[in-house]
Amino acid sequence: MATHHKHDHAHTHRPPVTLTHPTSSGNPLITPKVTVSEDAIRARAYQLWESAGRPGGDGVAYWFEAERELTGR
């Protein structure tokens, strides 16, 4: 039977990041919005951390890097 573990994280949950993409018309009133979930950012940050060799520390830099990659900011 699979066991689910609840993870206690020191950080508070952040709302999804909303990024507005410019449209060909350039009209901000009809600009679609893309939302990146915290789970997507967490998964990408984990990939970045693993590819860096799982270094010690709190991993905040990987979180911000993942957020930048996924939102284009």
C-alpha positions as CSV (number, residue, x, y, z in Angstrom):
1,M,0.0,0.0,0.0
2,A,1.4,3.4,-1.0
3,T,2.1,5.8,1.8
4,H,1.6,9.5,1.3
5,H,3.9,11.8,3.3
6,K,2.9,15.3,4.2
7,H,5.8,17.6,3.8
8,D,6.3,20.4,6.3
9,H,7.8,23.3,4.4
10,A,9.2,26.4,6.1
11,H,7.8,28.6,3.3
12,T,4.3,29.8,3.1
13,H,2.3,28.9,0.0
14,R,2.5,31.5,-2.7
15,P,-0.3,32.3,-5.1
16,P,0.1,31.2,-8.7
17,V,2.2,33.6,-10.8
18,T,0.2,35.3,-13.5
19,L,2.0,36.4,-16.6
20,T,0.4,38.6,-19.3
21,H,1.7,37.9,-22.8
22,P,1.5,40.6,-25.4
23,T,-0.8,39.9,-28.3
24,S,-0.2,40.8,-32.0
25,S,-2.6,43.7,-31.6
26,G,-0.7,45.1,-28.6
27,N,-4.1,45.8,-26.9
28,P,-3.6,45.0,-23.1
29,L,-7.4,44.7,-22.7
30,I,-7.5,41.5,-24.8
31,T,-4.2,40.0,-23.6
32,P,-4.5,36.4,-22.5
33,K,-3.1,35.4,-19.1
34,V,-1.0,32.3,-18.4
35,T,-0.9,31.0,-14.8
36,V,2.1,29.0,-13.5
37,S,1.2,26.9,-10.5
38,E,3.4,26.6,-7.4
39,D,3.6,22.9,-8.1
40,A,5.1,23.5,-11.6
41,I,7.6,25.9,-10.1
42,R,8.5,23.4,-7.4
43,A,9.0,20.6,-9.9
44,R,11.2,22.7,-12.1
45,A,13.2,23.9,-9.1
46,Y,13.7,20.3,-8.0
47,Q,15.0,19.4,-11.5
48,L,17.4,22.3,-11.4
49,W,18.6,21.3,-7.9
50,E,19.1,17.7,-9.0
51,S,21.0,18.7,-12.1
52,A,23.3,20.9,-10.0
53,G,24.3,17.8,-7.9
54,R,21.9,18.3,-5.0
55,P,24.0,20.9,-3.2
56,G,23.2,21.9,0.4
57,G,21.3,25.0,1.3
58,D,17.7,26.1,1.2
59,G,17.3,26.0,-2.6
60,V,15.8,29.5,-2.9
61,A,18.0,30.3,-5.9
62,Y,16.6,27.3,-7.7
63,W,13.0,28.4,-6.9
64,F,13.6,31.8,-8.3
65,E,15.4,30.4,-11.4
66,A,12.5,28.0,-12.0
67,E,10.0,30.9,-11.6
68,R,11.9,33.0,-14.1
69,E,12.1,30.2,-16.6
70,L,8.4,29.4,-16.4
71,T,7.1,32.9,-16.4
72,G,9.6,34.5,-18.7
73,R,10.5,37.2,-16.2
